[in-house]
Every structure is written in C-alpha cells, then in structure tokens.
C-alpha cells in the first residue's frame, strides 16, 4: 500500500517559493565557481538620524564562472551548498570594464 502526498495548497507553494533577492558587487573572484559579493544598504542611525551605508559580504555560487571582480550581479537565496554558500548568482546586471588581456608574458 503506497501513500501519495496531497498536492501542496497554493498558500504553501507561494510561501516556500519566495526567495530573497539582492544585488551586489563582486569583490573577489579568486575561487572556482564561488564569488564574494558585497551588498550595501542605507540605514538611519536610531539616535543621530544620520544616514549611513552598511554592507555585508556573501559567498555566492557561480556555476559558469561568468562574473568577474567589479561586476554588479543579482543573487538569490538557495539551500546550503557548502559551509559558507547560501546564495547563487542569477545574472550579471552590469559588467565592469575589462582591461585588455594579452597572451604574451611581459
């Protein structure tokens, strides 16, 4: 006798399907398939009321190694992929200017 699970209701699917999405700048592309991304946000100081910029760094999975340092990318939350990686890259929003790379050593 096999039990089949009932199809999830639309409220369950919507709640589970909502993923956090952010944009940030790649600060390190030295690892294979992993990028370190800095996400900045503005907050108002509770007492002085001054607007400050705070930032957080996230380890992001980039399967195709397509982003480079300085690129603005969109990231989305995902299941844990490693000890530090809980985010994956969706797309490159704006590529940073690239220097001409020559094949000949100096």
C-alpha positions as MATLAB code, in Angstrom:
seq = 'XXXXXXXXXXXXXXXXXXXXXXXXXXXXXXXXXXXXXXXXXXXXXXXXXXXXXXXXXXXXXXXXXXXXXXXXXXXXXXXXXXXXXXXXXXXXXXXXXXXXXXXXXX';
ca = [
       0.000    0.000    0.000;
       1.538    3.271   -1.144;
       0.539    6.628    0.242;
       0.627    9.619   -2.023;
       1.106   13.078   -0.654;
      -1.574   15.616   -1.361;
      -0.659   18.428   -3.728;
       0.507   21.484   -1.797;
      -2.018   24.255   -1.498;
      -1.334   27.498   -3.278;
      -0.530   29.261    0.026;
       2.164   26.658    0.865;
       3.698   26.882   -2.596;
       3.768   30.665   -2.515;
       5.342   30.756    0.951;
       8.038   28.218    0.057;
       8.662   29.727   -3.372;
       9.516   33.198   -2.120;
      13.272   33.649   -2.215;
      15.299   36.647   -1.101;
      16.899   38.516   -3.960;
      19.616   41.176   -3.795;
      22.110   42.988   -5.986;
      25.752   43.408   -5.075;
      29.253   43.976   -6.395;
      31.723   41.105   -6.805;
      34.739   41.824   -4.603;
      36.585   38.528   -5.120;
      36.599   36.007   -7.974;
      39.661   34.012   -6.915;
      37.774   30.792   -6.089;
      36.411   28.322   -8.634;
      32.603   28.629   -9.004;
      32.440   30.902   -5.942;
      32.279   34.676   -5.740;
      32.343   37.005   -2.742;
      29.702   39.701   -3.177;
      29.311   42.907   -1.146;
      25.712   44.055   -0.719;
      25.287   47.628    0.554;
      22.246   49.143    2.199;
      21.452   52.500    3.773;
      20.222   52.724    7.352;
      19.321   55.666    9.546;
      21.048   55.889   12.914;
      18.424   55.467   15.657;
      19.614   58.425   17.755;
      21.606   60.765   15.469;
      19.321   60.211   12.443;
      22.308   60.281   10.095;
      22.009   58.073    7.023;
      24.841   55.543    6.920;
      25.866   52.886    4.449;
      26.289   49.382    5.818;
      27.452   46.398    3.843;
      27.523   42.626    4.143;
      29.582   40.074    2.251;
      28.065   36.848    0.930;
      29.645   33.790   -0.696;
      27.764   33.132   -3.938;
      27.709   30.103   -6.246;
      28.543   30.957   -9.882;
      28.343   27.686  -11.817;
      29.709   29.019  -15.127;
      32.399   31.330  -13.642;
      30.939   34.136  -15.760;
      31.176   37.038  -13.296;
      34.378   38.945  -12.649;
      35.576   41.312   -9.952;
      33.732   44.635  -10.094;
      30.588   43.257  -11.797;
      27.160   44.133  -10.408;
      25.234   40.862  -10.089;
      21.840   39.693   -8.880;
      21.849   36.930   -6.276;
      19.057   34.779   -4.847;
      18.894   32.658   -1.702;
      19.109   28.887   -2.052;
      19.675   25.774    0.027;
      23.092   25.430    1.702;
      25.649   24.473   -0.959;
      28.727   24.420    1.283;
      29.886   25.709    4.647;
      29.509   29.367    3.615;
      27.494   29.367    0.369;
      23.757   30.003    0.743;
      23.305   32.174   -2.337;
      23.525   31.634   -6.092;
      24.040   34.052   -8.934;
      21.086   34.748  -11.222;
      22.591   37.156  -13.766;
      25.189   39.823  -14.372;
      23.343   43.145  -14.203;
      26.269   45.346  -15.227;
      29.712   44.148  -16.232;
      32.764   46.054  -15.045;
      35.116   47.458  -17.682;
      37.741   44.888  -18.632;
      41.418   45.569  -19.282;
      42.867   44.178  -22.497;
      44.442   40.827  -21.738;
      47.448   39.861  -23.799;
      48.608   36.287  -24.177;
      52.331   37.163  -24.208;
      54.072   37.461  -20.831;
      55.928   40.673  -20.040;
];
